[in-house]
Amino acid sequence: EAALALARELAEVAKTDFKAAIDKGDKGSTDDLGYIPRGVLEPAPEFELFSLPKGGVSGPVDTPRGFWIARRIE
């Protein structure tokens, strides 16, 4: 529950300042993973990422490696 609460808080920050949200996230957080083709991610984060408009930021997405917040760059 604490992890989800933090992810929700960071998702709100990410909508206006993605870099600030990354700085508050865990050490594996990054602002650009590069080009990710379809079929690489688990279904939940892939659906969320490819459903976003360019520049859009997702809410928390539950993955096997914790909650992710995605931003579609292109």
PyMOL Python script that loads the backbone (N, CA, C, O; Angstrom):
from pymol import cmd

cmd.read_pdbstr("""\
ATOM      1  N   GLU A   1       0.820  -1.196   0.000  1.00  0.00           N
ATOM      2  CA  GLU A   1       0.000   0.000   0.000  1.00  0.00           C
ATOM      3  C   GLU A   1       0.866   1.263   0.000  1.00  0.00           C
ATOM      4  O   GLU A   1       0.543   2.250  -0.660  1.00  0.00           O
ATOM      5  N   ALA A   2       1.966   1.214   0.748  1.00  0.00           N
ATOM      6  CA  ALA A   2       2.852   2.383   0.798  1.00  0.00           C
ATOM      7  C   ALA A   2       3.486   2.642  -0.563  1.00  0.00           C
ATOM      8  O   ALA A   2       3.628   3.792  -0.977  1.00  0.00           O
ATOM      9  N   ALA A   3       3.867   1.572  -1.259  1.00  0.00           N
ATOM     10  CA  ALA A   3       4.482   1.726  -2.586  1.00  0.00           C
ATOM     11  C   ALA A   3       3.482   2.317  -3.573  1.00  0.00           C
ATOM     12  O   ALA A   3       3.843   3.179  -4.374  1.00  0.00           O
ATOM     13  N   LEU A   4       2.245   1.871  -3.525  1.00  0.00           N
ATOM     14  CA  LEU A   4       1.219   2.403  -4.424  1.00  0.00           C
ATOM     15  C   LEU A   4       0.945   3.866  -4.100  1.00  0.00           C
ATOM     16  O   LEU A   4       0.784   4.676  -5.013  1.00  0.00           O
ATOM     17  N   ALA A   5       0.890   4.217  -2.822  1.00  0.00           N
ATOM     18  CA  ALA A   5       0.670   5.607  -2.439  1.00  0.00           C
ATOM     19  C   ALA A   5       1.787   6.502  -2.971  1.00  0.00           C
ATOM     20  O   ALA A   5       1.522   7.586  -3.491  1.00  0.00           O
ATOM     21  N   LEU A   6       3.035   6.051  -2.841  1.00  0.00           N
ATOM     22  CA  LEU A   6       4.163   6.816  -3.366  1.00  0.00           C
ATOM     23  C   LEU A   6       4.084   6.922  -4.883  1.00  0.00           C
ATOM     24  O   LEU A   6       4.333   7.989  -5.443  1.00  0.00           O
ATOM     25  N   ALA A   7       3.740   5.826  -5.550  1.00  0.00           N
ATOM     26  CA  ALA A   7       3.630   5.838  -7.013  1.00  0.00           C
ATOM     27  C   ALA A   7       2.550   6.814  -7.465  1.00  0.00           C
ATOM     28  O   ALA A   7       2.735   7.522  -8.455  1.00  0.00           O
ATOM     29  N   ARG A   8       1.443   6.860  -6.764  1.00  0.00           N
ATOM     30  CA  ARG A   8       0.377   7.816  -7.117  1.00  0.00           C
ATOM     31  C   ARG A   8       0.852   9.258  -6.939  1.00  0.00           C
ATOM     32  O   ARG A   8       0.569  10.125  -7.766  1.00  0.00           O
ATOM     33  N   GLU A   9       1.575   9.499  -5.853  1.00  0.00           N
ATOM     34  CA  GLU A   9       2.116  10.832  -5.602  1.00  0.00           C
ATOM     35  C   GLU A   9       3.098  11.231  -6.702  1.00  0.00           C
ATOM     36  O   GLU A   9       3.037  12.347  -7.219  1.00  0.00           O
ATOM     37  N   LEU A  10       3.997  10.326  -7.054  1.00  0.00           N
ATOM     38  CA  LEU A  10       4.984  10.617  -8.090  1.00  0.00           C
ATOM     39  C   LEU A  10       4.339  10.775  -9.464  1.00  0.00           C
ATOM     40  O   LEU A  10       4.813  11.564 -10.282  1.00  0.00           O
ATOM     41  N   ALA A  11       3.269  10.037  -9.724  1.00  0.00           N
ATOM     42  CA  ALA A  11       2.567  10.165 -11.005  1.00  0.00           C
ATOM     43  C   ALA A  11       1.992  11.570 -11.162  1.00  0.00           C
ATOM     44  O   ALA A  11       1.999  12.130 -12.258  1.00  0.00           O
ATOM     45  N   GLU A  12       1.497  12.133 -10.070  1.00  0.00           N
ATOM     46  CA  GLU A  12       0.979  13.502 -10.131  1.00  0.00           C
ATOM     47  C   GLU A  12       2.099  14.495 -10.406  1.00  0.00           C
ATOM     48  O   GLU A  12       1.931  15.412 -11.210  1.00  0.00           O
ATOM     49  N   VAL A  13       3.235  14.322  -9.748  1.00  0.00           N
ATOM     50  CA  VAL A  13       4.393  15.193  -9.981  1.00  0.00           C
ATOM     51  C   VAL A  13       4.859  15.050 -11.429  1.00  0.00           C
ATOM     52  O   VAL A  13       5.193  16.041 -12.079  1.00  0.00           O
ATOM     53  N   ALA A  14       4.879  13.818 -11.930  1.00  0.00           N
ATOM     54  CA  ALA A  14       5.375  13.541 -13.284  1.00  0.00           C
ATOM     55  C   ALA A  14       4.571  14.230 -14.368  1.00  0.00           C
ATOM     56  O   ALA A  14       5.098  14.503 -15.447  1.00  0.00           O
ATOM     57  N   LYS A  15       3.313  14.515 -14.106  1.00  0.00           N
ATOM     58  CA  LYS A  15       2.476  15.181 -15.113  1.00  0.00           C
ATOM     59  C   LYS A  15       2.991  16.576 -15.450  1.00  0.00           C
ATOM     60  O   LYS A  15       2.811  17.056 -16.569  1.00  0.00           O
ATOM     61  N   THR A  16       3.635  17.228 -14.473  1.00  0.00           N
ATOM     62  CA  THR A  16       4.139  18.579 -14.718  1.00  0.00           C
ATOM     63  C   THR A  16       5.657  18.668 -14.714  1.00  0.00           C
ATOM     64  O   THR A  16       6.225  19.575 -15.321  1.00  0.00           O
ATOM     65  N   ASP A  17       6.330  17.720 -14.026  1.00  0.00           N
ATOM     66  CA  ASP A  17       7.790  17.750 -13.947  1.00  0.00           C
ATOM     67  C   ASP A  17       8.310  16.310 -13.856  1.00  0.00           C
ATOM     68  O   ASP A  17       8.561  15.800 -12.764  1.00  0.00           O
ATOM     69  N   PHE A  18       8.464  15.673 -15.003  1.00  0.00           N
ATOM     70  CA  PHE A  18       8.857  14.260 -15.035  1.00  0.00           C
ATOM     71  C   PHE A  18      10.216  14.053 -14.390  1.00  0.00           C
ATOM     72  O   PHE A  18      10.426  13.059 -13.696  1.00  0.00           O
ATOM     73  N   LYS A  19      11.133  14.969 -14.608  1.00  0.00           N
ATOM     74  CA  LYS A  19      12.482  14.851 -14.038  1.00  0.00           C
ATOM     75  C   LYS A  19      12.430  14.854 -12.506  1.00  0.00           C
ATOM     76  O   LYS A  19      13.150  14.087 -11.866  1.00  0.00           O
ATOM     77  N   ALA A  20      11.602  15.695 -11.920  1.00  0.00           N
ATOM     78  CA  ALA A  20      11.479  15.744 -10.459  1.00  0.00           C
ATOM     79  C   ALA A  20      10.934  14.430  -9.922  1.00  0.00           C
ATOM     80  O   ALA A  20      11.369  13.962  -8.870  1.00  0.00           O
ATOM     81  N   ALA A  21       9.987  13.834 -10.632  1.00  0.00           N
ATOM     82  CA  ALA A  21       9.435  12.546 -10.205  1.00  0.00           C
ATOM     83  C   ALA A  21      10.507  11.464 -10.257  1.00  0.00           C
ATOM     84  O   ALA A  21      10.576  10.612  -9.372  1.00  0.00           O
ATOM     85  N   ILE A  22      11.332  11.498 -11.279  1.00  0.00           N
ATOM     86  CA  ILE A  22      12.418  10.521 -11.404  1.00  0.00           C
ATOM     87  C   ILE A  22      13.403  10.676 -10.248  1.00  0.00           C
ATOM     88  O   ILE A  22      13.857   9.686  -9.675  1.00  0.00           O
ATOM     89  N   ASP A  23      13.729  11.909  -9.912  1.00  0.00           N
ATOM     90  CA  ASP A  23      14.667  12.157  -8.822  1.00  0.00           C
ATOM     91  C   ASP A  23      14.148  11.622  -7.485  1.00  0.00           C
ATOM     92  O   ASP A  23      14.934  11.256  -6.611  1.00  0.00           O
ATOM     93  N   LYS A  24      12.821  11.579  -7.330  1.00  0.00           N
ATOM     94  CA  LYS A  24      12.215  11.080  -6.096  1.00  0.00           C
ATOM     95  C   LYS A  24      11.961   9.573  -6.145  1.00  0.00           C
ATOM     96  O   LYS A  24      11.652   8.960  -5.124  1.00  0.00           O
ATOM     97  N   GLY A  25      12.091   8.983  -7.326  1.00  0.00           N
ATOM     98  CA  GLY A  25      11.863   7.541  -7.488  1.00  0.00           C
ATOM     99  C   GLY A  25      13.072   6.733  -7.063  1.00  0.00           C
ATOM    100  O   GLY A  25      14.024   7.268  -6.495  1.00  0.00           O
ATOM    101  N   ASP A  26      13.026   5.438  -7.344  1.00  0.00           N
ATOM    102  CA  ASP A  26      14.161   4.594  -6.948  1.00  0.00           C
ATOM    103  C   ASP A  26      15.338   4.789  -7.898  1.00  0.00           C
ATOM    104  O   ASP A  26      15.218   5.467  -8.919  1.00  0.00           O
ATOM    105  N   LYS A  27      16.471   4.190  -7.555  1.00  0.00           N
ATOM    106  CA  LYS A  27      17.701   4.421  -8.321  1.00  0.00           C
ATOM    107  C   LYS A  27      17.642   3.871  -9.740  1.00  0.00           C
ATOM    108  O   LYS A  27      18.486   4.230 -10.561  1.00  0.00           O
ATOM    109  N   GLY A  28      16.682   3.016 -10.056  1.00  0.00           N
ATOM    110  CA  GLY A  28      16.535   2.483 -11.400  1.00  0.00           C
ATOM    111  C   GLY A  28      15.694   3.353 -12.313  1.00  0.00           C
ATOM    112  O   GLY A  28      15.502   3.020 -13.482  1.00  0.00           O
ATOM    113  N   SER A  29      15.187   4.466 -11.796  1.00  0.00           N
ATOM    114  CA  SER A  29      14.337   5.357 -12.587  1.00  0.00           C
ATOM    115  C   SER A  29      15.164   6.116 -13.617  1.00  0.00           C
ATOM    116  O   SER A  29      16.315   6.473 -13.366  1.00  0.00           O
ATOM    117  N   THR A  30      14.565   6.356 -14.771  1.00  0.00           N
ATOM    118  CA  THR A  30      15.236   7.109 -15.834  1.00  0.00           C
ATOM    119  C   THR A  30      14.199   7.876 -16.637  1.00  0.00           C
ATOM    120  O   THR A  30      13.021   7.520 -16.634  1.00  0.00           O
ATOM    121  N   ASP A  31      14.625   8.916 -17.316  1.00  0.00           N
ATOM    122  CA  ASP A  31      13.687   9.701 -18.112  1.00  0.00           C
ATOM    123  C   ASP A  31      13.650   9.291 -19.578  1.00  0.00           C
ATOM    124  O   ASP A  31      12.839   9.821 -20.338  1.00  0.00           O
ATOM    125  N   ASP A  32      14.506   8.364 -19.993  1.00  0.00           N
ATOM    126  CA  ASP A  32      14.493   7.939 -21.390  1.00  0.00           C
ATOM    127  C   ASP A  32      15.112   6.547 -21.512  1.00  0.00           C
ATOM    128  O   ASP A  32      16.324   6.382 -21.368  1.00  0.00           O
ATOM    129  N   LEU A  33      14.274   5.556 -21.777  1.00  0.00           N
ATOM    130  CA  LEU A  33      14.764   4.190 -21.985  1.00  0.00           C
ATOM    131  C   LEU A  33      15.139   3.942 -23.439  1.00  0.00           C
ATOM    132  O   LEU A  33      15.588   2.852 -23.792  1.00  0.00           O
ATOM    133  N   GLY A  34      14.954   4.955 -24.281  1.00  0.00           N
ATOM    134  CA  GLY A  34      15.222   4.778 -25.697  1.00  0.00           C
ATOM    135  C   GLY A  34      14.021   4.174 -26.396  1.00  0.00           C
ATOM    136  O   GLY A  34      12.926   4.111 -25.838  1.00  0.00           O
ATOM    137  N   TYR A  35      14.235   3.737 -27.607  1.00  0.00           N
ATOM    138  CA  TYR A  35      13.168   3.157 -28.417  1.00  0.00           C
ATOM    139  C   TYR A  35      12.796   1.785 -27.866  1.00  0.00           C
ATOM    140  O   TYR A  35      13.662   0.931 -27.676  1.00  0.00           O
ATOM    141  N   ILE A  36      11.516   1.579 -27.611  1.00  0.00           N
ATOM    142  CA  ILE A  36      11.019   0.284 -27.132  1.00  0.00           C
ATOM    143  C   ILE A  36       9.966  -0.198 -28.122  1.00  0.00           C
ATOM    144  O   ILE A  36       8.891   0.397 -28.206  1.00  0.00           O
ATOM    145  N   PRO A  37      10.247  -1.254 -28.868  1.00  0.00           N
ATOM    146  CA  PRO A  37       9.248  -1.770 -29.798  1.00  0.00           C
ATOM    147  C   PRO A  37       8.168  -2.548 -29.053  1.00  0.00           C
ATOM    148  O   PRO A  37       8.368  -2.990 -27.921  1.00  0.00           O
ATOM    149  N   ARG A  38       7.039  -2.704 -29.700  1.00  0.00           N
ATOM    150  CA  ARG A  38       5.969  -3.516 -29.114  1.00  0.00           C
ATOM    151  C   ARG A  38       6.465  -4.956 -28.952  1.00  0.00           C
ATOM    152  O   ARG A  38       7.264  -5.454 -29.744  1.00  0.00           O
ATOM    153  N   GLY A  39       5.959  -5.608 -27.893  1.00  0.00           N
ATOM    154  CA  GLY A  39       6.303  -7.000 -27.654  1.00  0.00           C
ATOM    155  C   GLY A  39       7.480  -7.202 -26.713  1.00  0.00           C
ATOM    156  O   GLY A  39       7.857  -8.341 -26.440  1.00  0.00           O
ATOM    157  N   VAL A  40       8.067  -6.122 -26.212  1.00  0.00           N
ATOM    158  CA  VAL A  40       9.218  -6.225 -25.328  1.00  0.00           C
ATOM    159  C   VAL A  40       8.788  -6.182 -23.852  1.00  0.00           C
ATOM    160  O   VAL A  40       9.300  -6.938 -23.027  1.00  0.00           O
ATOM    161  N   LEU A  41       7.865  -5.312 -23.541  1.00  0.00           N
ATOM    162  CA  LEU A  41       7.412  -5.139 -22.158  1.00  0.00           C
ATOM    163  C   LEU A  41       6.312  -6.135 -21.803  1.00  0.00           C
ATOM    164  O   LEU A  41       5.732  -6.775 -22.681  1.00  0.00           O
ATOM    165  N   GLU A  42       6.032  -6.258 -20.505  1.00  0.00           N
ATOM    166  CA  GLU A  42       4.883  -7.040 -20.068  1.00  0.00           C
ATOM    167  C   GLU A  42       3.614  -6.372 -20.613  1.00  0.00           C
ATOM    168  O   GLU A  42       3.641  -5.190 -20.958  1.00  0.00           O
ATOM    169  N   PRO A  43       2.514  -7.111 -20.693  1.00  0.00           N
ATOM    170  CA  PRO A  43       1.292  -6.549 -21.283  1.00  0.00           C
ATOM    171  C   PRO A  43       0.793  -5.254 -20.628  1.00  0.00           C
ATOM    172  O   PRO A  43       0.413  -4.326 -21.341  1.00  0.00           O
ATOM    173  N   ALA A  44       0.784  -5.169 -19.303  1.00  0.00           N
ATOM    174  CA  ALA A  44       0.230  -3.973 -18.644  1.00  0.00           C
ATOM    175  C   ALA A  44       1.008  -2.702 -18.973  1.00  0.00           C
ATOM    176  O   ALA A  44       0.399  -1.728 -19.416  1.00  0.00           O
ATOM    177  N   PRO A  45       2.346  -2.668 -18.772  1.00  0.00           N
ATOM    178  CA  PRO A  45       3.046  -1.424 -19.113  1.00  0.00           C
ATOM    179  C   PRO A  45       3.066  -1.147 -20.619  1.00  0.00           C
ATOM    180  O   PRO A  45       3.061   0.011 -21.037  1.00  0.00           O
ATOM    181  N   GLU A  46       3.089  -2.203 -21.427  1.00  0.00           N
ATOM    182  CA  GLU A  46       3.066  -1.978 -22.877  1.00  0.00           C
ATOM    183  C   GLU A  46       1.750  -1.345 -23.304  1.00  0.00           C
ATOM    184  O   GLU A  46       1.745  -0.396 -24.087  1.00  0.00           O
ATOM    185  N   PHE A  47       0.641  -1.857 -22.802  1.00  0.00           N
ATOM    186  CA  PHE A  47      -0.663  -1.286 -23.139  1.00  0.00           C
ATOM    187  C   PHE A  47      -0.724   0.174 -22.715  1.00  0.00           C
ATOM    188  O   PHE A  47      -1.147   1.036 -23.485  1.00  0.00           O
ATOM    189  N   GLU A  48      -0.301   0.442 -21.493  1.00  0.00           N
ATOM    190  CA  GLU A  48      -0.337   1.810 -20.963  1.00  0.00           C
ATOM    191  C   GLU A  48       0.529   2.737 -21.806  1.00  0.00           C
ATOM    192  O   GLU A  48       0.078   3.810 -22.208  1.00  0.00           O
ATOM    193  N   LEU A  49       1.764   2.338 -22.076  1.00  0.00           N
ATOM    194  CA  LEU A  49       2.689   3.177 -22.830  1.00  0.00           C
ATOM    195  C   LEU A  49       2.167   3.478 -24.230  1.00  0.00           C
ATOM    196  O   LEU A  49       2.167   4.634 -24.652  1.00  0.00           O
ATOM    197  N   PHE A  50       1.722   2.455 -24.954  1.00  0.00           N
ATOM    198  CA  PHE A  50       1.302   2.673 -26.338  1.00  0.00           C
ATOM    199  C   PHE A  50      -0.101   3.254 -26.449  1.00  0.00           C
ATOM    200  O   PHE A  50      -0.548   3.585 -27.547  1.00  0.00           O
ATOM    201  N   SER A  51      -0.804   3.382 -25.314  1.00  0.00           N
ATOM    202  CA  SER A  51      -2.108   4.037 -25.308  1.00  0.00           C
ATOM    203  C   SER A  51      -1.981   5.539 -25.052  1.00  0.00           C
ATOM    204  O   SER A  51      -2.919   6.298 -25.296  1.00  0.00           O
ATOM    205  N   LEU A  52      -0.833   5.954 -24.566  1.00  0.00           N
ATOM    206  CA  LEU A  52      -0.627   7.371 -24.256  1.00  0.00           C
ATOM    207  C   LEU A  52      -0.424   8.191 -25.524  1.00  0.00           C
ATOM    208  O   LEU A  52       0.139   7.697 -26.502  1.00  0.00           O
ATOM    209  N   PRO A  53      -0.879   9.438 -25.512  1.00  0.00           N
ATOM    210  CA  PRO A  53      -0.530  10.331 -26.624  1.00  0.00           C
ATOM    211  C   PRO A  53       0.924  10.767 -26.459  1.00  0.00           C
ATOM    212  O   PRO A  53       1.491  10.624 -25.376  1.00  0.00           O
ATOM    213  N   LYS A  54       1.524  11.288 -27.503  1.00  0.00           N
ATOM    214  CA  LYS A  54       2.895  11.797 -27.425  1.00  0.00           C
ATOM    215  C   LYS A  54       2.974  12.825 -26.300  1.00  0.00           C
ATOM    216  O   LYS A  54       2.190  13.773 -26.261  1.00  0.00           O
ATOM    217  N   GLY A  55       3.922  12.633 -25.391  1.00  0.00           N
ATOM    218  CA  GLY A  55       4.084  13.525 -24.247  1.00  0.00           C
ATOM    219  C   GLY A  55       3.222  13.158 -23.051  1.00  0.00           C
ATOM    220  O   GLY A  55       3.345  13.773 -21.992  1.00  0.00           O
ATOM    221  N   GLY A  56       2.340  12.154 -23.204  1.00  0.00           N
ATOM    222  CA  GLY A  56       1.456  11.749 -22.121  1.00  0.00           C
ATOM    223  C   GLY A  56       2.177  10.996 -21.023  1.00  0.00           C
ATOM    224  O   GLY A  56       3.185  10.333 -21.271  1.00  0.00           O
ATOM    225  N   VAL A  57       1.663  11.097 -19.814  1.00  0.00           N
ATOM    226  CA  VAL A  57       2.225  10.429 -18.634  1.00  0.00           C
ATOM    227  C   VAL A  57       1.166   9.511 -18.055  1.00  0.00           C
ATOM    228  O   VAL A  57       0.012   9.906 -17.885  1.00  0.00           O
ATOM    229  N   SER A  58       1.564   8.289 -17.756  1.00  0.00           N
ATOM    230  CA  SER A  58       0.630   7.307 -17.203  1.00  0.00           C
ATOM    231  C   SER A  58       0.470   7.486 -15.702  1.00  0.00           C
ATOM    232  O   SER A  58       1.236   8.200 -15.055  1.00  0.00           O
ATOM    233  N   GLY A  59      -0.525   6.831 -15.178  1.00  0.00           N
ATOM    234  CA  GLY A  59      -0.631   6.658 -13.740  1.00  0.00           C
ATOM    235  C   GLY A  59       0.260   5.486 -13.366  1.00  0.00           C
ATOM    236  O   GLY A  59       0.955   4.948 -14.228  1.00  0.00           O
ATOM    237  N   PRO A  60       0.256   5.077 -12.103  1.00  0.00           N
ATOM    238  CA  PRO A  60       1.062   3.925 -11.696  1.00  0.00           C
ATOM    239  C   PRO A  60       0.619   2.649 -12.414  1.00  0.00           C
ATOM    240  O   PRO A  60      -0.573   2.355 -12.501  1.00  0.00           O
ATOM    241  N   VAL A  61       1.593   1.901 -12.925  1.00  0.00           N
ATOM    242  CA  VAL A  61       1.330   0.628 -13.597  1.00  0.00           C
ATOM    243  C   VAL A  61       2.038  -0.452 -12.777  1.00  0.00           C
ATOM    244  O   VAL A  61       3.252  -0.392 -12.586  1.00  0.00           O
ATOM    245  N   ASP A  62       1.280  -1.437 -12.296  1.00  0.00           N
ATOM    246  CA  ASP A  62       1.843  -2.514 -11.488  1.00  0.00           C
ATOM    247  C   ASP A  62       2.561  -3.497 -12.399  1.00  0.00           C
ATOM    248  O   ASP A  62       1.958  -4.056 -13.315  1.00  0.00           O
ATOM    249  N   THR A  63       3.858  -3.709 -12.147  1.00  0.00           N
ATOM    250  CA  THR A  63       4.665  -4.648 -12.925  1.00  0.00           C
ATOM    251  C   THR A  63       5.359  -5.610 -11.959  1.00  0.00           C
ATOM    252  O   THR A  63       5.364  -5.371 -10.752  1.00  0.00           O
ATOM    253  N   PRO A  64       5.941  -6.687 -12.473  1.00  0.00           N
ATOM    254  CA  PRO A  64       6.685  -7.598 -11.598  1.00  0.00           C
ATOM    255  C   PRO A  64       7.868  -6.922 -10.885  1.00  0.00           C
ATOM    256  O   PRO A  64       8.360  -7.436  -9.881  1.00  0.00           O
ATOM    257  N   ARG A  65       8.315  -5.786 -11.397  1.00  0.00           N
ATOM    258  CA  ARG A  65       9.452  -5.077 -10.797  1.00  0.00           C
ATOM    259  C   ARG A  65       9.026  -3.826 -10.036  1.00  0.00           C
ATOM    260  O   ARG A  65       9.845  -2.941  -9.785  1.00  0.00           O
ATOM    261  N   GLY A  66       7.769  -3.749  -9.673  1.00  0.00           N
ATOM    262  CA  GLY A  66       7.267  -2.597  -8.930  1.00  0.00           C
ATOM    263  C   GLY A  66       6.377  -1.727  -9.797  1.00  0.00           C
ATOM    264  O   GLY A  66       6.033  -2.098 -10.919  1.00  0.00           O
ATOM    265  N   PHE A  67       6.016  -0.595  -9.285  1.00  0.00           N
ATOM    266  CA  PHE A  67       5.145   0.329 -10.023  1.00  0.00           C
ATOM    267  C   PHE A  67       5.974   1.182 -10.964  1.00  0.00           C
ATOM    268  O   PHE A  67       7.033   1.691 -10.598  1.00  0.00           O
ATOM    269  N   TRP A  68       5.477   1.328 -12.173  1.00  0.00           N
ATOM    270  CA  TRP A  68       6.128   2.173 -13.179  1.00  0.00           C
ATOM    271  C   TRP A  68       5.223   3.353 -13.491  1.00  0.00           C
ATOM    272  O   TRP A  68       3.999   3.254 -13.413  1.00  0.00           O
ATOM    273  N   ILE A  69       5.838   4.459 -13.842  1.00  0.00           N
ATOM    274  CA  ILE A  69       5.139   5.611 -14.386  1.00  0.00           C
ATOM    275  C   ILE A  69       5.816   5.876 -15.722  1.00  0.00           C
ATOM    276  O   ILE A  69       7.021   6.123 -15.783  1.00  0.00           O
ATOM    277  N   ALA A  70       5.042   5.825 -16.774  1.00  0.00           N
ATOM    278  CA  ALA A  70       5.605   5.946 -18.117  1.00  0.00           C
ATOM    279  C   ALA A  70       5.263   7.277 -18.744  1.00  0.00           C
ATOM    280  O   ALA A  70       4.201   7.845 -18.487  1.00  0.00           O
ATOM    281  N   ARG A  71       6.174   7.772 -19.572  1.00  0.00           N
ATOM    282  CA  ARG A  71       5.924   8.960 -20.386  1.00  0.00           C
ATOM    283  C   ARG A  71       6.268   8.591 -21.819  1.00  0.00           C
ATOM    284  O   ARG A  71       7.364   8.112 -22.110  1.00  0.00           O
ATOM    285  N   ARG A  72       5.323   8.819 -22.694  1.00  0.00           N
ATOM    286  CA  ARG A  72       5.571   8.536 -24.108  1.00  0.00           C
ATOM    287  C   ARG A  72       6.256   9.732 -24.745  1.00  0.00           C
ATOM    288  O   ARG A  72       5.713  10.837 -24.772  1.00  0.00           O
ATOM    289  N   ILE A  73       7.451   9.496 -25.256  1.00  0.00           N
ATOM    290  CA  ILE A  73       8.226  10.580 -25.862  1.00  0.00           C
ATOM    291  C   ILE A  73       7.836  10.774 -27.324  1.00  0.00           C
ATOM    292  O   ILE A  73       7.661  11.905 -27.778  1.00  0.00           O
ATOM    293  N   GLU A  74       7.701   9.679 -28.056  1.00  0.00           N
ATOM    294  CA  GLU A  74       7.338   9.763 -29.482  1.00  0.00           C
ATOM    295  C   GLU A  74       6.095   8.971 -29.749  1.00  0.00           C
ATOM    296  O   GLU A  74       5.630   8.918 -30.888  1.00  0.00           O
TER     297      GLU A  74
END
""", "prot")
cmd.dss("prot")
cmd.show_as("cartoon", "prot")
cmd.util.cbc("prot")
cmd.orient("prot")
